[in-house]
Amino acid sequence: SKDLKGAMEILIEQKRQKLSTVEKLDEHMDFASQLIFAQNRGDLTAENVNQCVLEMMIAAPDTLSVTLFFMLILIAEHPTVEEEMMREIETVMGKQELRS
């Protein structure tokens, strides 16, 4: 939709502005940054960059849910791993209550 595309263009422009002012690029070199630099070199068009970022945003919930599903199945199939994970959580969290 136009609203989503417009919002994506604004976010990409904000990222572009941030990249132009940082002193150490290596701390900010994520995939979106790589796309922006590819556009600056002339390897991609602005439309290419917008489309890639938009597709990442749309696809992320689907891939995340599938990954979590398989992770939970694997944990359920390996109770010793589950026990180790719970011990590690308790070590890190202490007596704090877990929240989602």
CORTAQUI-V873848 format. One record per pair of residues at least 4 apart in sequence whose C-alpha atoms are under 8 Angstrom apart, sorted by sequence separation. I is the first residue (numbers start at 1). J is the second residue. If there is no record, write none. Layout:
i:I j:J
i:I j:J
This chain:
i:1 j:5
i:2 j:6
i:3 j:7
i:4 j:8
i:5 j:9
i:6 j:10
i:7 j:11
i:8 j:12
i:9 j:13
i:10 j:14
i:11 j:15
i:12 j:16
i:13 j:17
i:14 j:18
i:15 j:19
i:16 j:20
i:17 j:21
i:18 j:22
i:24 j:28
i:25 j:29
i:29 j:33
i:30 j:34
i:31 j:35
i:32 j:36
i:33 j:37
i:34 j:38
i:35 j:39
i:36 j:40
i:37 j:41
i:38 j:42
i:39 j:43
i:40 j:44
i:44 j:48
i:45 j:49
i:46 j:50
i:47 j:51
i:48 j:52
i:49 j:53
i:50 j:54
i:51 j:55
i:52 j:56
i:53 j:57
i:54 j:58
i:55 j:59
i:56 j:60
i:57 j:61
i:59 j:63
i:60 j:64
i:61 j:65
i:62 j:66
i:63 j:67
i:64 j:68
i:65 j:69
i:66 j:70
i:67 j:71
i:68 j:72
i:69 j:73
i:70 j:74
i:71 j:75
i:72 j:76
i:73 j:77
i:74 j:78
i:75 j:79
i:78 j:82
i:79 j:83
i:80 j:84
i:81 j:85
i:82 j:86
i:83 j:87
i:84 j:88
i:85 j:89
i:86 j:90
i:87 j:91
i:88 j:92
i:89 j:93
i:90 j:94
i:93 j:97
i:28 j:33
i:29 j:34
i:38 j:43
i:39 j:44
i:44 j:49
i:89 j:94
i:90 j:95
i:93 j:98
i:19 j:25
i:38 j:44
i:39 j:45
i:75 j:81
i:76 j:82
i:39 j:46
i:75 j:82
i:19 j:28
i:35 j:44
i:39 j:49
i:36 j:49
i:19 j:33
i:35 j:49
i:16 j:33
i:32 j:49
i:15 j:33
i:12 j:32
i:16 j:36
i:32 j:53
i:12 j:50
i:9 j:50
i:8 j:50
i:5 j:50
i:8 j:53
i:8 j:54
i:5 j:54
